[in-house]
Amino acid sequence: MVNVSWTRMKRRLILQVRLEEEVVEVRAESPLLARSPKVDLRRTTQVIRRAALDRRVGGLILRLAHPEVGWAKAASLARAIRVFRSAGKPVVGFLEGAGNLDYALACACQILIMHPGATLDLVGLQAEAFFFKDLLDRIGIEAELDAIGEYKTAGEPFVRREMSAEHREALRGVLSDLSDQLESAIAEGRALSTERVREIFEGGPYLAEEARELGLVDHVDHEDACESWFREKLGIDVIVQPHTRYPAGEGWLRRVLSFRRPQVAVVYAVGVIGSADHRPSRPSPRVVSSANLREVLKRVRESRRVKAVVLRVESPGGAAVASDLIWREMALTRREKPVVVSMGDVAASGGYYIATAADAILAEPSTLTGSIGILGGKVVVRRLLDMLGVHRETISLSDRAGFRSPTRPFSPAERERLRDHLRFFYEKLFVPRVAEGRRLTREQVEEVGRGRIWTGRQAKERGLVDELGDLEAAVQVARSKANIPPQQKVRVVSYVKRPRLRELLTWGLPWPSSSDSLAGNPLSALIELLTPLLSEEALFLMPWILRIK
């Protein structure tokens, strides 16, 4: 607890964190060229934790205007806010309206103020899964897919009109655990019982005054009331400063002077995992190039100053071969220095596969992980070509020459051959990697595998994750495994590949944010998922045309 005597000070800084756009893991693009004011998760949490120890900062305003924030990111932000409050500094949240998740984040604040015209959509959780079989039939496209693991339902959106029993069971299990976490966060933040929170879910959504009467917010007023509250609370004048103008770390001069300190490297794997041979035609913040990531891992492995590595994984998986290439680079790095994985909102299938090479895995309770299974096949466009009047002729020198051809379906023998390949990836690669990395038997892996998705909390109970915590906790674990004394200062260095100017000029701008597809437009997500099926034989991919809100 930091004891601060406000009466000796004429005025104090009030830090303001505005969340109204997408919250991303790390900013890979230039802020000058970015299309929207995205919020960098790591920088934001660093700013909040740093300001907690700054005597010039007297409090924090968290402004929420329906931001696009994932479950794990919200938990990390809430944890940083609680650290700020533990320093004896008040936090005021201002709501322009909120849903389930952003309200749970707001409950980390000491005081909540809600705009008079805002609505609190506190109604409990719902999961939406999208299915495109009828659409594909209508446009003449057929998905020829197979999977190993009855819970490996990534192909269901293309071949079914509704969930399978296994899909429904796994999704209900995840939804139930997330709902428990949501209820606990609200109950703890607003001093309510979980039973009362469930009752409140049944009566929503709520107008601002209704929310105040129920004790869900403290005041109904406009945004300037936040500043007035601090003036009255502290008894001195205040200056509100955006968190983007507050230093997140040491200045460049101190970084130069501390260059010789031991380093912990933070490497990011954010997006769908793809091979080097199938890079996008323009840079995407949602694609993990195996070539790029392996290059970074090799660089930090060979650096004498880097004493430990933290891989931040935010990925639903992707190409099986590319995932194994990254796993190998992780394993080589682990031989030289400690490697710790920190999981974000999702680290499943191929995202979990690459994590198994680490010394330790940390996840947030709400992280979606697991999905130990494999999917493969191809997309057949024969009827589409017929509908478009496109005629084709084929000359083949063997019966199997058209195995990967999108113009014809698999023969029974080819489908069995595909299944042999998928079975090899699952039984000879995925299951042994998990068993070795997690010190489990094959039988234990099979029990939690078969494509099933788990929350981070469920995964820890089943031995798939070591600890629950955020990126900062993973850095501390990496320090410990590198035998760096607690009192010794280190440099935490982020390794983020940023597109060169010539690449931006060649590929063009802007690149759409994830809100343009996965969260907001299922049809764009459909295209993104069909694309790898055109080029990859086997996919470690979770069912991610999914929204939980």
C-alpha positions in Angstrom: 0.0 0.0 0.0 1.4 3.4 -1.0 0.5 6.1 1.5 -0.1 9.4 -0.2 -0.7 12.7 1.5 -2.9 14.6 -0.9 -3.2 17.7 1.2 0.5 18.5 0.5 -0.1 18.6 -3.2 -1.8 21.4 -5.3 -3.0 19.1 -8.0 -2.7 15.6 -9.2 -2.8 13.6 -12.5 -5.8 11.4 -13.1 -5.0 8.8 -15.7 -7.7 8.0 -18.2 -7.9 4.7 -20.0 -10.4 4.9 -22.9 -11.6 1.6 -24.3 -13.9 2.2 -27.3 -12.2 0.2 -30.1 -10.4 -3.1 -30.5 -8.0 -4.2 -27.7 -5.1 -6.0 -29.4 -2.3 -8.0 -28.0 0.4 -5.8 -29.5 0.5 -3.0 -32.1 2.2 -4.4 -35.1 1.4 -1.5 -37.4 2.6 2.1 -37.3 0.3 4.3 -35.2 0.4 6.9 -37.9 -0.9 4.4 -40.5 -3.4 2.6 -38.3 -7.0 2.8 -39.4 -8.5 2.9 -35.9 -7.2 3.8 -32.4 -6.6 0.2 -31.2 -5.5 -0.3 -27.6 -2.3 -2.3 -27.0 -3.0 -4.7 -24.1 0.5 -5.0 -22.8 1.3 -1.3 -23.0 -2.0 -0.4 -21.3 -1.5 -2.8 -18.4 2.1 -1.6 -18.0 0.9 2.0 -17.9 -1.6 1.2 -15.2 0.9 -0.8 -13.1 3.5 1.9 -13.5 1.1 4.7 -12.6 0.1 2.8 -9.4 3.7 3.5 -8.1 3.8 7.1 -9.4 3.1 9.7 -6.6 2.1 12.2 -9.3 -0.9 10.0 -10.3 -3.9 10.3 -7.9 -6.4 8.0 -9.6 -7.7 6.4 -12.7 -10.7 6.8 -15.0 -11.7 3.8 -17.0 -14.0 4.8 -19.9 -15.9 2.0 -21.6 -17.8 2.5 -24.8 -18.6 -1.0 -26.1 -14.9 -2.0 -26.7 -14.1 -5.1 -28.6 -12.2 -7.0 -25.9 -11.7 -10.7 -25.4 -12.2 -12.6 -22.2 -8.5 -13.1 -21.3 -7.7 -9.5 -22.2 -10.5 -8.2 -20.0 -9.1 -10.4 -17.1 -5.6 -8.9 -17.6 -6.9 -5.4 -17.6 -9.0 -6.0 -14.5 -6.0 -7.5 -12.7 -4.0 -4.3 -13.5 -6.8 -2.1 -12.2 -6.8 -4.1 -8.9 -3.1 -3.6 -8.6 -3.7 0.2 -9.0 -6.4 0.1 -6.4 -4.2 -1.8 -4.0 -1.8 1.2 -4.0 -4.5 3.2 -2.3 -5.6 5.0 -5.4 -9.3 5.2 -6.4 -10.6 4.1 -9.8 -13.8 5.4 -11.4 -15.4 3.6 -14.3 -17.6 5.5 -16.8 -20.0 3.5 -18.9 -21.5 4.7 -22.1 -23.3 1.4 -22.2 -22.0 -2.1 -21.5 -22.6 -5.7 -22.1 -21.8 -8.8 -20.0 -18.0 -8.8 -20.4 -17.2 -5.1 -20.4 -19.4 -4.7 -17.3 -17.5 -7.4 -15.6 -14.3 -5.5 -16.4 -15.9 -2.3 -15.1 -16.6 -4.1 -11.8 -12.9 -3.9 -11.0 -13.4 -0.2 -10.5 -14.2 1.4 -7.1 -17.0 3.7 -8.4 -19.2 3.2 -11.4 -20.9 6.2 -13.2 -23.3 5.5 -16.1 -24.5 7.9 -18.8 -28.2 8.8 -18.3 -29.1 7.5 -21.7 -27.0 4.3 -21.7 -28.3 0.8 -21.4 -26.7 -2.0 -19.4 -27.1 -5.3 -21.4 -26.5 -7.5 -18.4 -28.5 -10.6 -19.6 -26.2 -13.6 -19.2 -24.1 -15.4 -21.7 -25.0 -16.7 -25.1 -22.9 -18.6 -27.7 -23.6 -18.3 -31.4 -22.2 -20.8 -33.9 -22.7 -20.3 -37.6 -23.3 -23.0 -40.2 -22.9 -22.5 -43.9 -23.8 -25.8 -45.6 -27.0 -24.4 -47.2 -25.1 -21.4 -48.5 -22.3 -23.5 -49.9 -24.9 -25.8 -51.6 -26.6 -22.8 -53.1 -23.4 -21.5 -54.7 -22.2 -24.9 -55.8 -19.4 -25.5 -53.2 -18.9 -28.8 -51.3 -16.6 -29.3 -48.4 -15.0 -32.7 -48.4 -13.7 -32.9 -44.8 -12.7 -35.4 -42.2 -11.4 -35.1 -38.6 -9.8 -37.2 -35.9 -11.6 -36.7 -32.6 -15.3 -36.6 -32.2 -15.1 -33.1 -30.6 -13.0 -31.8 -33.5 -15.9 -29.8 -34.9 -14.0 -27.2 -36.9 -15.4 -28.6 -40.2 -19.0 -28.6 -39.0 -19.9 -25.1 -40.2 -19.3 -26.4 -43.8 -20.9 -29.8 -43.7 -23.8 -29.4 -41.2 -26.8 -27.2 -40.6 -26.7 -27.5 -36.8 -24.4 -28.6 -34.0 -23.5 -32.2 -33.4 -24.1 -33.6 -29.9 -20.4 -33.4 -29.2 -20.2 -29.8 -30.4 -23.1 -28.8 -28.2 -21.7 -30.6 -25.1 -18.2 -29.0 -25.4 -19.6 -25.5 -26.1 -22.1 -25.8 -23.2 -19.2 -26.8 -20.9 -17.1 -23.8 -21.9 -20.1 -21.5 -21.7 -21.0 -22.7 -18.2 -17.5 -22.1 -16.9 -17.3 -18.6 -18.4 -20.7 -17.8 -16.9 -19.4 -18.9 -13.5 -16.4 -16.6 -13.9 -18.6 -13.7 -15.1 -20.9 -14.1 -12.1 -18.0 -14.2 -9.7 -16.4 -11.1 -11.1 -19.7 -9.1 -10.8 -20.5 -10.5 -7.4 -17.1 -9.6 -6.0 -16.9 -6.2 -7.6 -20.4 -5.1 -6.6 -20.7 -6.9 -3.2 -23.5 -9.1 -4.4 -24.2 -12.9 -4.0 -23.8 -15.0 -7.1 -27.5 -16.0 -6.7 -28.5 -12.3 -6.8 -26.4 -11.9 -10.0 -28.2 -14.7 -11.7 -31.5 -13.1 -10.8 -30.3 -9.8 -12.3 -29.4 -11.6 -15.5 -33.0 -12.7 -15.8 -34.3 -9.1 -15.7 -32.0 -7.3 -18.1 -31.3 -5.3 -20.0 -31.5 -2.2 -17.8 -31.8 1.5 -18.2 -29.3 3.6 -16.3 -31.6 4.5 -13.4 -32.7 0.9 -13.1 -29.1 -0.2 -12.9 -28.4 2.4 -10.1 -31.5 1.2 -8.1 -30.2 -2.4 -8.3 -26.7 -1.3 -7.1 -25.1 -2.2 -10.4 -23.7 1.4 -10.7 -23.2 4.1 -8.2 -24.2 7.3 -10.0 -26.1 8.2 -13.2 -24.4 11.3 -14.7 -22.2 12.5 -17.6 -18.5 11.9 -18.2 -17.4 15.1 -16.6 -18.8 13.9 -13.3 -15.7 11.6 -13.1 -13.4 14.5 -12.8 -15.7 16.3 -10.3 -15.7 13.1 -8.2 -11.9 13.1 -7.9 -11.8 16.8 -7.0 -14.3 16.2 -4.2 -12.6 13.0 -3.1 -9.0 14.4 -3.1 -9.8 17.9 -2.2 -7.4 19.3 -4.7 -7.4 20.2 -8.4 -6.8 17.4 -10.9 -5.6 17.1 -14.5 -7.0 14.2 -16.6 -4.3 12.7 -18.9 -4.9 10.0 -21.5 -3.0 6.8 -20.8 -1.5 6.9 -24.3 0.5 10.0 -23.2 1.9 8.3 -20.1 5.2 6.5 -20.4 4.8 2.7 -20.3 8.4 2.0 -19.4 11.9 3.5 -19.3 12.9 6.3 -21.7 15.3 5.7 -24.5 18.3 7.0 -22.6 17.7 4.7 -19.7 17.2 1.8 -22.1 20.6 2.6 -23.6 22.3 2.8 -20.2 20.6 -0.5 -19.1 21.4 -2.3 -22.4 23.7 -4.8 -20.6 21.0 -6.0 -18.3 19.8 -9.6 -18.7 16.8 -9.8 -21.0 13.5 -11.6 -21.0 12.3 -11.8 -24.6 8.5 -11.6 -25.3 7.7 -13.2 -28.7 4.2 -13.0 -30.1 2.3 -15.7 -32.1 -1.0 -13.8 -32.9 -3.3 -15.2 -35.6 -3.8 -18.3 -37.8 -0.7 -20.4 -38.2 0.4 -20.6 -41.8 3.3 -22.0 -43.7 6.0 -19.9 -45.4 4.8 -21.0 -48.8 1.3 -19.6 -48.2 1.8 -16.1 -47.0 -1.0 -13.6 -47.5 -0.9 -11.2 -50.5 -0.8 -8.4 -48.0 0.3 -8.2 -44.3 -2.2 -9.5 -41.8 -2.2 -9.1 -38.0 -4.1 -12.4 -38.0 -1.6 -14.6 -39.6 1.4 -16.3 -37.9 4.1 -17.0 -40.5 6.0 -20.1 -39.4 9.1 -18.8 -41.2 8.9 -15.4 -39.4 8.3 -16.9 -36.0 11.0 -19.5 -36.3 13.4 -16.7 -37.4 12.6 -14.7 -34.3 12.9 -17.7 -32.0 16.3 -18.5 -33.5 17.5 -15.0 -32.9 16.5 -14.9 -29.2 17.9 -18.4 -28.8 21.3 -17.2 -30.1 21.3 -13.9 -28.2 23.6 -14.0 -25.2 21.7 -11.2 -23.5 18.3 -13.1 -23.6 18.2 -15.3 -20.6 14.6 -16.5 -21.0 11.8 -16.5 -23.6 8.0 -15.9 -23.2 5.9 -16.8 -26.1 2.5 -15.0 -26.1 0.1 -17.2 -28.0 -3.2 -15.8 -29.4 -4.1 -18.3 -32.1 -6.8 -20.8 -33.0 -4.2 -22.9 -34.8 -3.8 -23.5 -38.5 -1.5 -25.6 -40.7 -0.3 -28.8 -39.1 3.1 -28.8 -40.7 3.7 -25.1 -39.9 2.7 -25.8 -36.3 5.2 -28.6 -36.0 7.9 -26.5 -37.5 7.3 -23.9 -34.8 7.2 -26.6 -32.2 10.6 -27.8 -33.2 12.0 -24.3 -33.0 10.5 -24.0 -29.5 12.1 -27.3 -28.5 15.5 -26.2 -29.8 15.2 -22.9 -27.9 14.1 -24.7 -24.7 17.4 -26.7 -24.8 19.3 -23.4 -24.5 17.2 -21.3 -22.1 13.8 -21.4 -20.3 10.7 -21.0 -22.5 7.4 -20.1 -21.0 4.1 -19.8 -22.8 1.5 -17.1 -22.0 -2.0 -17.8 -23.5 -4.3 -15.0 -24.5 -8.0 -15.2 -25.4 -7.5 -18.4 -27.5 -4.6 -20.8 -27.8 -6.1 -23.9 -29.1 -5.3 -26.7 -31.6 -2.2 -25.6 -33.4 -1.9 -22.8 -30.9 -1.8 -25.4 -28.1 0.4 -27.7 -30.1 3.3 -25.1 -30.2 2.8 -24.4 -26.5 3.6 -28.0 -25.5 7.3 -27.5 -26.2 7.6 -24.9 -23.3 8.9 -25.4 -19.8 5.6 -23.9 -18.4 2.2 -22.8 -19.7 0.2 -20.0 -18.2 -3.4 -19.2 -19.2 -6.2 -16.9 -18.0 -9.1 -18.7 -16.5 -11.2 -17.7 -19.5 -8.6 -18.7 -22.2 -10.0 -21.1 -24.8 -7.5 -23.8 -25.3 -7.1 -27.6 -25.9 -8.8 -28.8 -29.1 -6.2 -31.6 -29.5 -7.3 -33.0 -32.8 -6.9 -32.6 -36.5 -9.0 -31.6 -39.6 -8.3 -32.2 -43.2 -9.9 -32.3 -46.7 -10.6 -30.0 -49.5 -13.2 -27.7 -51.0 -14.9 -29.0 -54.2 -16.1 -26.3 -56.6 -17.2 -28.5 -59.5 -20.9 -27.5 -59.4 -19.9 -23.8 -59.0 -17.9 -24.0 -62.2 -20.8 -25.7 -64.0 -23.1 -22.9 -62.8 -20.7 -20.3 -64.1 -20.4 -22.0 -67.4 -16.8 -22.9 -66.9 -15.9 -26.1 -68.7 -12.9 -28.2 -67.9 -10.9 -31.1 -69.3 -8.4 -33.2 -67.3 -5.5 -35.4 -68.4 -4.2 -37.6 -65.6 -1.4 -40.1 -65.7 -2.5 -41.9 -62.5 -5.7 -42.4 -60.6 -4.5 -40.4 -57.6 -3.3 -37.4 -59.7 -6.4 -35.5 -58.8 -6.2 -36.2 -55.1 -6.0 -32.5 -54.2 -8.0 -31.2 -57.1 -10.9 -28.9 -56.2 -12.8 -30.0 -59.3 -13.8 -33.5 -58.1 -14.6 -35.1 -54.7 -12.5 -37.8 -53.1 -13.0 -41.4 -54.2 -13.6 -43.9 -51.3 -10.0 -45.1 -51.5 -8.8 -41.5 -51.4 -10.9 -40.6 -48.4 -9.4 -43.6 -46.6 -5.9 -42.4 -47.6 -6.8 -38.9 -46.2 -7.9 -40.4 -43.0 -4.6 -42.4 -42.7 -2.7 -39.1 -43.0 -4.9 -37.4 -40.4 -4.5 -40.4 -38.1 -0.7 -40.1 -38.4 -0.7 -36.4 -37.5 -2.9 -37.1 -34.5 -1.4 -40.3 -33.2 2.2 -39.9 -34.1 2.6 -36.1 -33.6 -0.1 -34.3 -31.6 -0.8 -36.8 -28.9 2.9 -37.7 -28.3 3.9 -34.0 -28.2 1.2 -33.3 -25.5 2.1 -36.4 -23.5 5.8 -35.6 -23.5 5.4 -31.8 -22.9 2.8 -32.2 -20.2 4.2 -35.4 -18.6 0.9 -37.3 -19.2 0.2 -40.7 -20.5 -1.3 -41.2 -23.9 -4.5 -42.4 -22.2 -4.6 -39.2 -20.2 -4.1 -37.1 -23.4 -6.9 -39.1 -25.2 -9.2 -38.4 -22.3 -8.8 -34.6 -22.6 -8.2 -34.6 -26.3 -10.3 -35.8 -29.2 -10.7 -32.2 -30.3 -12.4 -30.9 -27.2 -12.1 -27.2 -26.2 -11.5 -26.2 -22.6 -11.3 -22.9 -20.7 -8.0 -22.2 -19.1 -9.4 -23.0 -15.7 -10.7 -26.4 -16.9 -7.4 -27.0 -18.7 -5.4 -26.5 -15.5 -7.6 -29.0 -13.7 -6.7 -31.5 -16.4 -3.0 -30.9 -16.5 -2.9 -29.0 -19.8 -1.9 -25.8 -18.2 0.5 -25.2 -15.2 -0.7 -21.9 -13.8 -3.4 -19.3 -14.2 -2.1 -15.8 -14.8 -1.4 -13.1 -17.4 1.7 -12.1 -19.4 3.3 -10.3 -16.5 3.0 -13.5 -14.4 4.6 -15.5 -17.3 7.5 -13.0 -17.3 8.1 -13.6 -13.6 8.0 -17.4 -14.1 10.5 -17.1 -16.9 12.8 -15.0 -14.6 12.6 -17.7 -12.0 13.4 -20.5 -14.3 16.4 -18.6 -15.6 17.6 -18.3 -12.0 17.6 -14.5 -12.2 17.5 -13.1 -8.6 14.3 -11.2 -7.6 16.3 -8.1 -6.8 18.1 -8.0 -10.1 16.7 -5.7 -12.8 16.0 -7.1 -16.2 14.9 -5.7 -19.5 11.7 -7.2 -20.9 12.0 -6.9 -24.7 9.1 -7.4 -27.1 9.8 -8.9 -30.5 7.2 -7.8 -32.9 7.6 -8.0 -36.7 6.4 -4.7 -38.2 5.7 -4.4 -41.9 8.3 -2.3 -43.8 7.2 0.9 -45.5 7.7 -0.6 -49.0 5.4 -3.5 -48.0 2.7 -1.1 -46.8 3.0 0.8 -50.1 3.0 -2.4 -52.2 0.1 -4.2 -50.3 -2.0 -1.2 -49.7 -3.9 0.1 -46.7 -6.0 -0.2 -44.6 -6.0 -3.8 -43.5 -9.3 -4.7 -41.8 -9.4 -5.3 -38.1 -10.6 -8.5 -36.6 -13.9 -6.8 -35.9 -14.5 -6.7 -39.6 -14.7 -10.5 -39.8 -14.6 -12.9 -36.8 -16.5 -10.7 -34.4 -18.7 -8.8 -36.8 -19.1 -10.6 -40.2 -19.4 -14.4 -40.2 -19.2 -14.4 -44.0 -15.7 -12.9 -43.9 -14.8 -15.5 -41.3 -16.1 -18.2 -43.7 -13.7 -17.0 -46.4 -10.8 -16.9 -43.9 -11.5 -20.5 -42.9 -12.0 -21.9 -46.4 -8.7 -20.3 -47.6 -6.4 -22.7 -45.7 -8.4 -25.7 -46.9 -7.4 -24.8 -50.5 -3.7 -25.0 -49.7 -3.2 -27.2 -46.6 -3.7 -31.0 -46.4 -4.0 -31.1 -42.6 -5.1 -28.4 -40.1 -4.7 -28.1 -36.3 -7.6 -25.7 -36.1 -10.3 -25.1 -33.6 -14.0 -24.3 -34.4 -13.7 -20.5 -34.3 -16.7 -19.2 -36.2 -18.1 -18.6 -32.8 -19.2 -15.7 -30.6 -19.7 -15.8 -26.9 -21.2 -12.6 -25.5 
